[in-house]
Amino acid sequence: MSQFTMYSTPWCGYCHRLKGILNRDGLTFDEVDIEADPRSAELVMSLNKGNATVPTLVFADGSALTNPHPNEVRAKLAELAATR
């Protein structure tokens, strides 16, 4: 089961770095390429004041993190787990 959705692009170095760390942590997530899916690009821009900034992560509670440090992702997942 996916824990969040990561919006990214194939050429984004920050995206590749974050994906690698999260995969090593065993975290599960869906990934959407905003260049291949225009609707997802619109979503990312709506979350980032008109900018198509990636990686943008969207969680089940509707909250989002943009270009987060892996510790921010871990903390958000812990917060969500505590509220279940």
N, C-alpha and C positions, 0 to 999 in steps of 0.2 A: 504494500500500500504506500502510495506517495505521500510524503510529508509536506511538500510544497511544490510550487512550479517555479522553475528558473527560466526567465526570458533572457536570451543571449543571441549572439551572432557567431558564425563559424570562425571569424578572424579575431575575435576579442581575446586578448591575452589574459585579462582579468577573469574572464569567464572560464577559460581553460584552467587557470590556476585554482580558482575556487572549486570547480567541478572535481579536480583531482583530489583536493583536500577532503571534500565532502564524501567522495567515493571511498577514500581510504578510511574515513570514519564510519562507513557502512550506512550512511544516510540515503534514503530513497527519495527521489524527486523526479518530476516530469520536466522535460526541457522543451522549450519552444523557440525556434529560430524566428526572430522578428522580421528578418528579411524575406522569409518564405511565407509568412503569415501577416498580411497587412493589418488585420484586426488586432493581433497581439501587439503590433507596433503602436497602434493607436492607444491601447491600454497602457503600455509602458510610458508613452508620452503624457497621458493623463495623470499618471502617478508621479511624473518627474518634471512638472512645470513646463511641458512642451518639448522636453528633451528625450531622445530615444536612448537613454543611458542604460547600459547593460554591464554586468548582470543586475537584473531586478528580480527579486524573489517575492512571490506572493503566497501567503500562508492561508490555511483553511478559515481563519477568522477574518480574512479580508485585508489584513495588514500587509505592508510591504517593506522590504529593505532594499536599498539601492547600493550596489557595489560594497556589500558588507564584508567586514572581517569575519573569518570563520567563527570566532568566538561570539560574535553578535548572532550568528545563525544558531549556534548551539544554545545560547541563552534564550532566544525566542522559542526554540523547540521545547526547552525545559519549561518555560512559562506556559506554553500551550498544553503540555502534558500535565502540569499541575492543576489546570482548570478543568480537566475532564472529569 
